[in-house]
Amino acid sequence: MGIDIDEALSAEPASRTLSWNRRDVLLYHLSLGAGRSADLDPELRYTFERDVKVLPTFAMVAGQGVSAGDGGVPAMRLPGIDVDLRRILHAGQSLTVHRPLPASGEASLSSRVTHVWDKGKAALIVLEGTATAPSGEPLWTTGMQIWARGEGGFGGAPGPDTAWSTPAREPDHVLESRTSPGQALLYRLNGDLNPLHADPEFAKAAGFERPILHGLASYGIVAKAVVDGVLGGDTDRLRGIGVRFAGSLYPGQTIRTSVWRDGDALTLSATCPEQGDAPVLTHAVAQVA
């Protein structure tokens, strides 16, 4: 197990076909908390198939099973990379959507490792993905950063250090999203079956007191909060969002998202009130129309 940097960086892009339907989209929205207060607002644009609008962050789970175990010790396996899941964390994510996502469809996904940075005690693996429609038109582009503990110290470059801060003024919006105790169990049905989000013993072995919420769940929850609280519920106006995952969130806790607007750019900061406003997402920016 470990990382062969030369093999990882020289490997041909991996390609596969993704397909999804309205049920997948509805499940994704429900796993982010849509319809939780259905007696007051059923949020039919997210929860009813007739005229469902697709949150752009659905791209992160469309047709994908990220880390289902096979009965042994689960691992992240890519060309040149074979790392125990208990030693990796999702460190950051970016998404750019090139057109509104259809509620059902197919896409060809091409992905490759573009960088392996040496962070001393860990390696930072950067994966890029591009999805195209059967017509050849681009649908979305993603960038994923994976923190692999114990895989650093190989003498490589540390990678860029991007400065980031929130504006020195009060936010234009403060949005609160309360998660549910069972939210990670629901979200994992989108495809990420990493036991870290379900198995208390596995979570403790990874250093957590109990299973944590998926980073991509927090990512989607913040995207939904921005669409609902800033963009008038219009999913098509969210064109891209990039974040770093700065802290873990336990299901049942709250995500507080502060938003500063500067034209079509939003600076975001997500914290957890139950943890003394500890950061959940940092280096967070969104592009809107």
C-alpha positions as CSV (number, residue, x, y, z in Angstrom):
1,M,0.0,0.0,0.0
2,G,1.1,3.6,-0.6
3,I,1.7,6.0,-3.4
4,D,3.9,5.5,-6.6
5,I,4.0,9.2,-7.7
6,D,5.5,8.5,-11.2
7,E,2.8,5.9,-11.9
8,A,0.0,8.1,-10.5
9,L,1.0,11.1,-12.6
10,S,1.8,9.3,-15.8
11,A,-1.4,7.1,-15.9
12,E,-3.8,7.6,-18.8
13,P,-7.1,9.3,-17.7
14,A,-9.7,6.9,-16.5
15,S,-12.9,7.1,-18.4
16,R,-16.4,5.7,-17.6
17,T,-20.0,6.4,-18.5
18,L,-22.3,7.8,-15.8
19,S,-26.0,7.6,-15.9
20,W,-28.7,8.9,-13.5
21,N,-32.4,9.5,-13.3
22,R,-34.9,11.6,-11.3
23,R,-34.9,9.1,-8.4
24,D,-31.1,9.7,-7.9
25,V,-31.7,13.5,-8.0
26,L,-34.5,13.3,-5.5
27,L,-32.5,11.1,-3.1
28,Y,-29.6,13.6,-3.3
29,H,-31.8,16.5,-2.5
30,L,-33.4,14.6,0.4
31,S,-30.0,13.7,1.8
32,L,-29.2,17.4,2.0
33,G,-32.3,18.1,4.0
34,A,-34.8,19.1,1.3
35,G,-38.4,18.6,2.5
36,R,-37.4,18.3,6.1
37,S,-40.2,20.8,7.0
38,A,-42.6,19.4,4.5
39,D,-45.6,20.4,6.6
40,L,-44.6,24.0,6.1
41,D,-42.8,23.8,2.8
42,P,-42.4,20.6,0.8
43,E,-39.8,22.3,-1.4
44,L,-41.3,20.6,-4.5
45,R,-38.6,22.0,-6.8
46,Y,-36.2,19.6,-5.0
47,T,-38.5,16.8,-3.8
48,F,-41.2,16.2,-6.6
49,E,-40.1,14.7,-9.9
50,R,-42.6,16.5,-12.1
51,D,-40.7,19.8,-12.3
52,V,-37.6,19.0,-10.3
53,K,-34.6,21.4,-10.5
54,V,-31.2,19.9,-10.1
55,L,-28.7,21.4,-7.6
56,P,-25.4,21.7,-9.5
57,T,-23.6,19.8,-6.7
58,F,-25.4,16.7,-7.8
59,A,-22.6,16.4,-10.2
60,M,-20.4,15.1,-7.3
61,V,-22.5,12.0,-7.0
62,A,-24.0,11.5,-10.4
63,G,-23.6,7.8,-11.3
64,Q,-20.7,7.4,-8.9
65,G,-19.8,5.0,-6.0
66,V,-16.8,6.7,-4.5
67,S,-15.6,4.2,-1.9
68,A,-17.7,1.1,-1.3
69,G,-15.8,-1.6,0.6
70,D,-15.5,-5.2,-0.6
71,G,-15.5,-7.0,2.7
72,G,-11.8,-6.4,3.5
73,V,-10.1,-3.2,4.8
74,P,-11.4,-0.5,2.4
75,A,-8.9,1.4,0.4
76,M,-8.6,4.2,-2.1
77,R,-7.3,2.6,-5.3
78,L,-6.2,4.6,-8.3
79,P,-3.3,4.0,-10.6
80,G,-0.2,4.3,-8.4
81,I,-2.3,4.9,-5.3
82,D,-3.5,2.3,-2.7
83,V,-4.2,4.0,0.6
84,D,-6.3,2.7,3.6
85,L,-9.5,4.8,3.9
86,R,-8.8,5.3,7.6
87,R,-5.8,7.5,6.6
88,I,-7.4,9.7,4.1
89,L,-9.6,12.8,4.3
90,H,-11.4,14.8,1.7
91,A,-9.5,18.1,1.9
92,G,-11.1,20.2,-0.8
93,Q,-13.5,20.3,-3.7
94,S,-14.2,22.6,-6.6
95,L,-17.0,22.4,-9.2
96,T,-17.7,24.4,-12.3
97,V,-21.0,23.7,-14.2
98,H,-21.1,24.6,-17.9
99,R,-24.8,24.2,-18.3
100,P,-27.8,23.3,-16.1
101,L,-27.8,19.6,-15.3
102,P,-30.6,17.4,-16.6
103,A,-32.8,15.5,-14.1
104,S,-31.9,12.3,-16.0
105,G,-29.1,11.6,-18.4
106,E,-25.7,10.2,-19.3
107,A,-22.2,11.6,-19.3
108,S,-18.7,10.4,-20.1
109,L,-16.4,11.1,-17.1
110,S,-12.7,11.4,-17.5
111,S,-10.5,11.7,-14.4
112,R,-6.8,11.8,-13.6
113,V,-4.3,12.6,-10.9
114,T,-2.7,15.9,-11.7
115,H,-0.5,16.5,-8.6
116,V,0.8,14.8,-5.5
117,W,2.0,17.4,-3.1
118,D,4.4,16.7,-0.2
119,K,2.9,18.1,3.0
120,G,5.4,16.5,5.3
121,K,3.2,14.2,7.5
122,A,0.8,13.7,4.6
123,A,0.5,13.7,0.8
124,L,-2.1,15.9,-0.9
125,I,-3.5,14.1,-4.0
126,V,-5.2,16.3,-6.6
127,L,-7.7,14.7,-9.0
128,E,-9.4,16.5,-11.9
129,G,-12.5,15.3,-13.6
130,T,-14.4,16.4,-16.7
131,A,-17.9,15.3,-17.7
132,T,-19.3,15.6,-21.2
133,A,-22.8,14.9,-22.6
134,P,-23.3,12.3,-25.3
135,S,-23.5,15.3,-27.7
136,G,-19.9,16.2,-26.8
137,E,-20.9,19.3,-24.9
138,P,-19.2,19.9,-21.6
139,L,-21.4,19.5,-18.5
140,W,-19.1,20.0,-15.5
141,T,-15.4,20.2,-14.4
142,T,-14.3,19.1,-10.9
143,G,-11.2,19.3,-8.8
144,M,-10.8,17.1,-5.7
145,Q,-8.1,17.3,-3.0
146,I,-7.4,14.2,-0.9
147,W,-5.3,14.3,2.3
148,A,-3.4,11.0,2.8
149,R,-1.9,10.9,6.3
150,G,1.5,9.2,6.6
151,E,2.2,9.4,2.9
152,G,4.3,12.6,2.9
153,G,8.0,13.2,3.5
154,F,9.1,11.9,0.1
155,G,10.9,15.1,-0.9
156,G,8.4,16.5,-3.3
157,A,7.1,20.1,-3.7
158,P,4.6,21.3,-1.1
159,G,2.3,22.9,-3.6
160,P,0.8,26.4,-3.7
161,D,-0.3,28.1,-0.5
162,T,-3.3,30.1,-1.5
163,A,-4.0,33.1,0.8
164,W,-7.6,33.5,1.8
165,S,-9.6,35.7,4.2
166,T,-13.2,36.9,4.6
167,P,-14.0,40.6,3.9
168,A,-13.5,43.0,6.7
169,R,-17.2,43.8,7.0
170,E,-20.4,42.2,8.2
171,P,-21.7,39.4,5.9
172,D,-24.5,40.2,3.5
173,H,-26.3,37.0,4.5
174,V,-26.0,34.5,7.4
175,L,-27.7,31.2,6.6
176,E,-28.3,28.3,9.1
177,S,-28.8,24.7,8.0
178,R,-29.5,22.1,10.8
179,T,-28.5,18.6,9.9
180,S,-30.3,15.5,11.3
181,P,-28.8,12.7,13.4
182,G,-29.3,10.2,10.6
183,Q,-28.2,12.4,7.7
184,A,-24.9,10.6,7.0
185,L,-26.7,7.3,6.8
186,L,-29.0,8.8,4.1
187,Y,-26.3,10.7,2.3
188,R,-24.1,7.6,1.9
189,L,-26.8,6.1,-0.3
190,N,-25.7,8.5,-3.0
191,G,-22.7,6.1,-3.4
192,D,-20.0,6.9,-0.8
193,L,-20.2,3.9,1.5
194,N,-17.0,4.7,3.5
195,P,-17.7,3.2,6.9
196,L,-16.3,6.4,8.5
197,H,-19.8,7.8,8.1
198,A,-21.7,4.9,9.5
199,D,-19.7,2.5,11.7
200,P,-18.8,3.9,15.2
201,E,-15.9,1.5,15.7
202,F,-14.4,2.5,12.3
203,A,-14.9,6.1,13.1
204,K,-13.1,5.7,16.5
205,A,-10.2,3.9,14.8
206,A,-9.9,7.0,12.5
207,G,-9.8,9.3,15.5
208,F,-13.4,10.5,15.7
209,E,-15.8,10.1,18.7
210,R,-18.5,8.8,16.3
211,P,-19.3,8.8,12.6
212,I,-19.0,12.1,10.9
213,L,-20.9,13.7,8.1
214,H,-19.5,13.5,4.6
215,G,-17.5,16.5,3.5
216,L,-19.5,16.5,0.2
217,A,-22.7,16.5,2.3
218,S,-21.6,19.7,4.0
219,Y,-20.6,21.0,0.5
220,G,-24.0,20.3,-0.9
221,I,-25.8,21.7,2.1
222,V,-24.0,25.0,1.8
223,A,-24.7,25.1,-1.9
224,K,-28.4,24.6,-1.2
225,A,-28.4,27.3,1.4
226,V,-26.8,29.7,-1.1
227,V,-29.3,28.9,-3.8
228,D,-32.3,29.2,-1.4
229,G,-31.0,32.2,0.7
230,V,-29.2,34.3,-1.9
231,L,-30.3,33.2,-5.4
232,G,-34.1,33.0,-4.9
233,G,-34.2,29.2,-5.2
234,D,-32.9,29.3,-8.8
235,T,-30.4,26.4,-9.1
236,D,-29.3,27.5,-12.6
237,R,-27.8,30.7,-11.1
238,L,-25.1,28.7,-9.2
239,R,-22.3,28.3,-11.7
240,G,-19.5,27.0,-9.5
241,I,-18.3,26.5,-5.9
242,G,-14.9,25.7,-4.5
243,V,-14.0,25.0,-0.8
244,R,-11.5,23.5,1.6
245,F,-12.8,21.1,4.2
246,A,-11.6,22.6,7.5
247,G,-13.3,20.6,10.2
248,S,-15.6,17.7,10.8
249,L,-19.3,17.9,11.5
250,Y,-21.3,15.4,13.4
251,P,-24.8,14.6,12.1
252,G,-27.3,16.6,14.1
253,Q,-25.2,19.7,14.3
254,T,-25.7,23.0,12.4
255,I,-23.8,24.6,9.5
256,R,-23.8,28.4,9.7
257,T,-22.9,29.9,6.3
258,S,-21.8,33.6,6.1
259,V,-21.9,35.1,2.6
260,W,-20.2,38.2,1.3
261,R,-21.2,39.3,-2.2
262,D,-19.0,41.1,-4.7
263,G,-20.9,41.2,-8.0
264,D,-21.0,37.6,-9.4
265,A,-18.5,36.3,-6.8
266,L,-19.5,35.1,-3.3
267,T,-17.1,34.6,-0.5
268,L,-18.4,31.9,1.9
269,S,-17.4,30.8,5.4
270,A,-19.2,27.8,7.0
271,T,-18.9,27.2,10.8
272,C,-20.5,25.0,13.4
273,P,-22.2,26.8,16.3
274,E,-22.3,23.7,18.5
275,Q,-18.5,23.6,18.2
276,G,-18.0,27.2,19.2
277,D,-18.2,28.4,15.5
278,A,-15.3,26.1,14.6
279,P,-14.7,26.2,10.8
280,V,-16.3,23.6,8.6
281,L,-15.5,25.1,5.2
282,T,-12.9,27.7,4.4
283,H,-11.3,29.1,1.2
284,A,-14.8,29.0,-0.1
285,V,-15.9,30.9,-3.1
286,A,-18.9,30.6,-5.4
287,Q,-19.6,32.0,-8.9
288,V,-23.2,33.0,-9.5
289,A,-25.3,34.6,-12.3
